[in-house]
């Protein structure tokens, strides 16, 4: 058993279809890997004071040694206005701004041209306000995409993605993230905006896809873009729409859904290691671990 596998087993963290058995585990400290935090659907201060809002509670779960913070869209509510970033995002998740690699959501685009989003994040949101870009971290290639603009074959974003995947083909592990999930058992359900992208990622051997939009946590078994299970080269997708917006309830579980949790807000912490990764969904409910596991990269 690997070091991280032994650590997880020793802490008796298990998963089931309604979430994991609560536990305490700092997998970053246990493995020595690079820690990455992710969540979407974050800053909504309409029903609570900023300091006590769910966004403030999830921000409190982020550690000083988490190397990178990924936002999975809908960074503020209700309309992504500049004032929302100043009044709600900045006092909560904004303190991690130098480490944030964002992606935009549909609520960010309610404001014309997502002006609040691009104005707040600046160059970190990618060049030319297009909302997609990539970077490398600890032997991983990480791709941030924009599910609010055209990503079909023939689009500028799709062409950029194919070129980016070709240029990074020598990287052993790849993670991609955006807002609208291709697979979800939440009320929004499966989306088709990024199906062609998911197929391209699967073909290229990408390991992991993160999304938000449905305000739930849900982890799927590795699969292809049609939803067929693929234990050899399938892409593992995880919905983490639990950053602070009001939680949803699940509908009929989709095929290959392994873990579903809509009980509380929380963050996903990933540990990126050479040729493998581990994950842990951490709830604001006392920092309980609701899901955890590990896998190897395809390449």
C-alpha positions in Angstrom: 0.0 0.0 0.0 1.3 3.5 -0.8 2.1 6.0 1.9 -1.0 8.1 1.3 -3.1 4.9 1.1 -1.8 3.7 4.4 -2.5 7.1 6.0 -6.0 7.2 4.7 -6.7 3.6 5.8 -5.2 4.3 9.2 -7.6 7.2 9.7 -10.5 5.0 8.7 -11.8 7.4 6.1 -14.4 5.7 4.0 -16.9 6.8 1.3 -20.5 5.9 0.6 -23.3 7.2 -1.6 -24.3 9.8 0.9 -20.8 11.0 1.9 -17.9 9.8 3.9 -17.6 8.8 7.5 -16.6 12.0 9.3 -12.9 12.1 10.2 -9.9 14.4 10.7 -7.2 14.2 8.1 -4.7 16.7 6.8 -3.6 14.7 3.8 -1.2 17.5 2.8 0.8 17.1 6.0 0.6 13.3 5.7 2.0 13.0 2.1 4.3 16.0 1.6 2.7 16.6 -1.8 1.6 20.0 -3.2 -1.8 21.0 -1.9 -4.5 22.5 -4.1 -7.9 23.7 -2.8 -11.0 24.1 -5.0 -14.6 25.1 -4.8 -17.1 27.0 -6.8 -20.3 29.0 -6.2 -18.7 31.0 -3.4 -19.5 34.6 -2.2 -23.1 35.3 -1.5 -23.6 37.8 1.4 -27.2 38.6 0.9 -28.5 36.5 3.8 -25.6 36.8 6.2 -23.0 39.3 7.4 -19.8 38.9 5.4 -17.8 37.8 8.4 -20.2 35.0 9.2 -21.3 34.0 5.7 -20.8 30.5 4.3 -18.0 31.9 2.1 -16.2 33.1 5.2 -16.6 29.6 6.7 -15.2 27.8 3.7 -12.3 30.3 3.5 -11.4 29.4 7.0 -10.7 25.8 5.8 -8.0 27.0 3.5 -4.5 26.5 5.0 -1.5 28.9 4.7 0.5 26.2 3.0 -2.1 25.3 0.3 -0.1 26.2 -2.7 -2.9 27.0 -5.1 -6.6 27.9 -4.9 -8.9 27.1 -7.8 -12.4 28.8 -8.1 -14.9 26.8 -10.1 -17.1 29.7 -11.3 -19.9 31.8 -9.8 -17.3 33.6 -7.7 -20.0 36.1 -6.5 -23.8 36.5 -6.3 -26.2 37.5 -7.6 -24.8 39.2 -10.7 -21.0 39.2 -10.5 -20.9 43.0 -10.0 -17.7 44.8 -9.0 -19.2 45.7 -5.7 -19.9 42.0 -4.9 -16.2 41.2 -5.3 -15.3 44.1 -3.1 -17.9 43.6 -0.4 -18.2 39.8 -0.2 -15.4 38.0 -2.1 -12.5 40.2 -1.0 -13.1 39.9 2.8 -13.5 36.1 2.5 -11.7 34.2 -0.3 -10.0 37.4 -1.4 -7.2 37.0 1.2 -5.9 34.2 -0.9 -6.0 36.2 -4.1 -2.2 35.9 -4.9 -2.7 32.1 -5.0 -6.1 32.0 -6.8 -6.4 30.7 -10.4 -10.0 31.4 -11.2 -12.6 30.3 -13.7 -15.8 32.2 -14.4 -19.4 31.1 -14.0 -22.8 32.1 -15.4 -23.5 34.5 -12.5 -20.2 36.2 -13.2 -21.4 36.8 -16.7 -24.7 38.4 -15.6 -22.7 41.6 -15.4 -21.9 42.5 -19.0 -18.7 40.9 -20.2 -18.1 39.6 -16.7 -16.6 43.0 -16.0 -16.6 42.4 -12.2 -14.8 39.1 -12.6 -12.1 40.2 -15.0 -11.7 43.5 -13.3 -11.1 41.9 -10.0 -8.8 39.0 -11.1 -7.0 40.8 -13.9 -4.2 38.9 -15.5 -4.9 35.9 -13.3 -8.1 35.3 -15.3 -6.1 34.6 -18.4 -5.1 36.8 -21.4 -7.5 39.0 -23.3 -10.4 38.4 -21.0 -11.1 35.1 -22.7 -11.4 33.2 -19.5 -9.2 30.1 -20.4 -5.5 29.5 -19.8 -3.2 26.8 -18.4 -0.2 26.5 -16.1 2.1 23.8 -14.6 2.5 22.9 -11.0 4.5 20.2 -9.3 4.7 18.0 -12.4 1.1 18.5 -13.3 -0.5 20.4 -16.2 -3.5 22.4 -15.0 -6.1 23.8 -17.5 -8.7 26.5 -16.6 -11.6 26.7 -19.1 -14.6 28.9 -19.7 -17.9 27.1 -20.0 -19.8 30.3 -20.6 -18.4 30.8 -24.1 -18.3 28.5 -27.1 -16.2 25.4 -26.6 -17.4 23.3 -29.5 -15.2 22.0 -32.2 -14.4 25.0 -34.5 -14.4 27.5 -31.7 -11.3 29.5 -30.6 -11.4 27.9 -27.2 -11.6 24.3 -28.5 -8.7 25.0 -30.9 -6.6 26.5 -28.1 -7.4 23.4 -25.9 -6.2 20.9 -28.6 -3.0 22.9 -29.1 -2.5 23.1 -25.3 -3.0 19.4 -24.8 -0.6 18.6 -27.6 2.1 20.9 -26.2 1.7 19.3 -22.7 1.6 15.7 -23.9 4.8 14.9 -22.0 3.3 15.9 -18.6 2.5 12.8 -16.6 -0.7 14.2 -15.0 -3.3 16.7 -16.1 -6.3 18.4 -14.3 -8.9 20.6 -16.0 -11.6 22.8 -14.3 -14.5 25.0 -15.3 -18.0 25.9 -14.1 -20.8 23.8 -15.8 -20.4 20.1 -15.1 -20.8 17.5 -17.9 -22.1 15.0 -15.2 -24.2 15.9 -12.2 -27.0 14.5 -10.1 -28.0 17.9 -8.9 -31.0 20.0 -10.1 -29.0 21.4 -13.1 -28.1 17.9 -14.1 -25.8 16.9 -16.9 -24.7 19.8 -19.1 -23.7 19.7 -22.8 -21.6 22.9 -23.0 -18.4 21.0 -22.4 -19.1 17.5 -23.8 -16.8 17.9 -26.7 -14.1 19.3 -24.4 -14.6 16.3 -22.1 -14.1 14.0 -25.1 -10.9 15.7 -26.1 -9.6 15.5 -22.5 -10.5 11.8 -22.3 -8.7 11.2 -25.6 -5.6 13.0 -24.4 -5.5 11.0 -21.2 -6.4 13.7 -18.7 -6.9 12.5 -15.2 -9.3 14.8 -13.4 -12.0 17.4 -14.1 -13.5 19.8 -11.5 -16.7 21.8 -11.9 -19.3 23.7 -9.9 -22.8 25.1 -10.8 -24.8 22.6 -8.9 -24.4 23.5 -5.2 -23.4 20.0 -4.1 -20.4 17.8 -3.7 -20.4 14.8 -6.0 -17.6 12.4 -7.2 -17.9 10.2 -10.2 -16.0 7.1 -11.2 -13.7 7.6 -14.2 -15.7 7.7 -17.4 -15.7 8.9 -21.0 -17.8 11.8 -22.4 -20.8 9.5 -23.1 -20.9 8.5 -19.4 -19.5 5.0 -20.0 -17.3 3.8 -17.1 -13.7 3.5 -18.1 -11.4 2.2 -15.3 -8.3 2.4 -17.5 -8.3 5.9 -19.1 -11.5 7.4 -17.8 -11.6 11.0 -16.5 -12.6 11.3 -12.9 -15.0 14.3 -12.5 -15.9 16.0 -9.2 -18.6 18.7 -8.7 -17.6 21.1 -5.9 -20.3 23.8 -5.8 -20.1 24.1 -2.1 -18.1 27.3 -1.7 -20.8 29.4 0.0 -23.9 29.7 -2.1 -27.2 28.2 -0.8 -27.0 24.4 -1.1 -29.1 22.3 -3.4 -30.7 18.8 -3.1 -29.9 15.9 -5.3 -32.3 14.3 -7.8 -32.0 10.9 -9.4 -28.4 9.7 -9.1 -26.5 9.7 -12.5 -24.6 6.5 -13.6 -21.1 6.2 -12.1 -21.9 8.6 -9.2 -19.9 7.3 -6.3 -20.2 9.9 -3.6 -22.9 12.6 -3.1 -23.0 15.1 -0.2 -25.2 18.2 0.1 -25.2 18.4 3.8 -22.9 21.4 4.3 -20.6 23.8 2.5 -16.9 22.8 2.1 -13.8 22.6 0.0 -12.0 20.0 -2.0 -8.3 19.6 -1.1 -6.1 17.8 -3.6 -2.6 16.6 -3.0 -0.7 16.5 -6.3 2.2 14.0 -6.4 4.4 12.7 -9.2 2.1 10.4 -11.2 -0.6 10.2 -8.6 -3.0 12.3 -6.6 -5.2 12.2 -3.5 -8.4 14.1 -2.6 -10.4 15.1 0.5 -13.7 16.9 0.7 -13.7 18.9 3.9 -16.9 20.2 5.5 -17.4 23.5 7.4 -19.1 21.2 10.0 -16.2 21.0 12.3 -13.8 20.3 9.5 -15.2 16.8 9.0 -13.8 14.8 6.1 -16.7 13.6 4.0 -14.9 11.9 1.2 -11.2 10.9 0.6 -9.2 8.7 -1.7 -6.3 8.4 -4.1 -5.6 7.4 -7.7 -2.8 7.2 -10.2 -2.3 9.2 -13.4 -2.9 7.7 -16.8 0.4 8.5 -18.5 
